[in-house]
Amino acid sequence: MIPVKAYAAQSPSSALAPFQFERRDLKEHDVLVDILFSGVCHSDLHQARDEWGGSMYPMVPGHEIVGKIIKTGVQVKKFSPGDLAGVGVMVDSCRECRPCKNYMEQYCAEGMTGTYNNYERDRVTIAQGGYSTRIVCDERWVYHISDKLDLAGVAPLLCAGITTYSPLKYAGVRPGHKVAVAGLGGLGHMAVKFAVAMGAEVTMLSTSPSKANDALKLGAHHFVLSKDAAAMKKLESHFDVVLDAVSGNHDYEIYLKLLDVQGKLLVVGLPKEAPRVSPFELIKNRRCILGSMIGGTLETQEMLDFCAEKNIVADVEVIPMHYINEAYERMLKNDVKYRFVIDMASLK
Amino acid sequence: MIPVKAYAAQSPSSALAPFQFERRDLKEHDVLVDILFSGVCHSDLHQARDEWGGSMYPMVPGHEIVGKIIKTGVQVKKFSPGDLAGVGVMVDSCRECRPCKNYMEQYCAEGMTGTYNNYERDRVTIAQGGYSTRIVCDERWVYHISDKLDLAGVAPLLCAGITTYSPLKYAGVRPGHKVAVAGLGGLGHMAVKFAVAMGAEVTMLSTSPSKANDALKLGAHHFVLSKDAAAMKKLESHFDVVLDAVSGNHDYEIYLKLLDVQGKLLVVGLPKEAPRVSPFELIKNRRCILGSMIGGTLETQEMLDFCAEKNIVADVEVIPMHYINEAYERMLKNDVKYRFVIDMASLK
């Protein structure tokens, strides 16, 4: 077994604290990754505090992992020791169902294996995440990372990146398209960067006027205050795509109305209260609401390659491991631009 | 001007009663249609009673019209006197916007001209519908009808037919697909017939066990009681397409759950209360909710040709004009299989 240092939550109410555990010895297709950076996703906080129910403890959160391969199983083909590597939101799946065979493992009929807070396929071992020094993972769920990119900024691509890239790609965003992004946080700021890189004319929608400058700095072409009813009225039937990354409670109608004929509302935000949908706004313009959850293994690699080509990384604030509890409190106040990333050297 | 006999509502609370008015003389591209049958759509009742607001009186409802051409304008190319012809939910549009240029006139940027309860493009004349002996309409919004089909059964194709055909077609329903239809009324019974004709394996979902036999008679391969939680649980992630033709209040979650990876919930029912959507159910399986409103002029002709080829008509109960108020009361009790159609000879 492989000893690992980590930070873990021991219960919904306990702060994250130092924790040691062991990872499995490498199986034939496994790689051992020395973790360099680990992004801090809002869902880490939700799960550490059991806000979605069913949390398993001790829990080592973290599913935005960047590191270096230090050892490979005998059958590993994709990697050699020394290669940069990433691990995202999942580390396994049934591999047999239709979605798995189509490399859409996130929709595995038996359920994917989440990187943490989930049982491994043996249904006994609890998977543990990236707030740790090393991880063992089947190579299928490990990705190549370009050495041209800032590694700390790459970490959030493994969740915030693929979560927004996948629906924009599925919706066919291309030059000439008008795309709006609602909600400027970890997901929203990546969505703006991707939509711009795909050639679209991008409008940032936000309830906060203070974000106007930030949106333009990220590459958005326009900024509209979503509380400004007159400005929103002018945008009715205007967009091909609206990406909704708002996690606060809201109805979909405000964004649906903005969609032109055959326009698509891409849902990646997860408000607690189920949003309402006016069927009259839905049938108008043949509008559609499309949900999307991270992305499959092939698409995740495609996204990382796209980022290397277009020089895209997340905007991050690098923190030491022991800062994590303070980082969670600041996340709750949206006091981060736009992702905390743990420098794992601080734990070694 | 052309004198016309009709039945009209004079106010939200008055019963429909005999009414006479005049239609315009034929313009170059107009045809004059002698109306033989006029379908009775639930939206006729909503609008006659001003349940959606903004109703204009006097109102001659009716937008499922089948008849015979008796005169053509000098520039008319599609029709000759004696031809069978149909008129549906719209009779005009701006003709200049992108949707109009793409023959998706129902999504006209300026708003389509509804067949009744709407101003004509002159913004002065109130359009009057099919509960009348004759109608004048630009040939673009008039369709060819096969003489092989039962004409009374054809009338509802002009609204209930195209409203369900268009989203099933847009969703790409084809042999091998599993399709569920929720709500067995005017729309639902057409959806079952179309999905079967497109080669899908079709399941009827209904809250009423009494509809099981009817569903199978219409061609559905399976019938499932949607109140049966265990049966519904078994169908989770089962369907490629669910068509929701339920007009009673309900949340979308019950149907969303049934969708397989990249499955589509097609919304054509219009409940009064905006349904809720769980974002967790939406992101699972990359599900989508797609609204759809009737269909464009080219697609309406395509649907009518498909019906002629596949021998599809609506199941109807033919009534005389003076029975309309009683028919409305029976519709409110869902006491019709599945569409009333007025034999317009009864008014001549």
Interface residues (C-beta under 8 A of the other chain):
Chain A: R98 P99 M104 Y107 A109 Y170 S237 D251 Y252 E253 V261 V267 V268 G269 L270 P271 A274 P275 R276 V277 S278 P279 F280 E281 L282 I283 K284 N285 R286 R287 C288 I289 L290 G291 S292 M293
Chain B: R98 P99 M104 Y107 A109 Y170 S237 D251 Y252 E253 V261 V267 V268 G269 L270 P271 A274 P275 R276 V277 S278 P279 F280 E281 L282 I283 K284 N285 R286 R287 C288 I289 L290 G291 S292 M293
